[in-house]
Amino acid sequence: MGNPTHHYPHIVVHAPALDGSRRVTSDDTVLGVASHLDDVIEILRLADLDRIEVEVSDLVEWQGGGPEDWPGLMEPHGRQEP
């Protein structure tokens, strides 16, 4: 038997929704919804894809902005302006 062919998933961090969250998919599978970069890292860790460096990997496609773009989520969760 030869060496097994490795399948590297195509990860997509989709364009931000109206609330600023971004859907994360692997091929045709929804892995989760992220509210910031740390969420993307955690979603990939839970999917055993934690060896991927999300900010620089060619395996991750950022749509609608890069890893620093999270429009609509300027304030930390649970904190509101007076």
Order of alpha helices (4+ residues) and beta strands (2+ residues): beta-beta-beta-alpha-beta
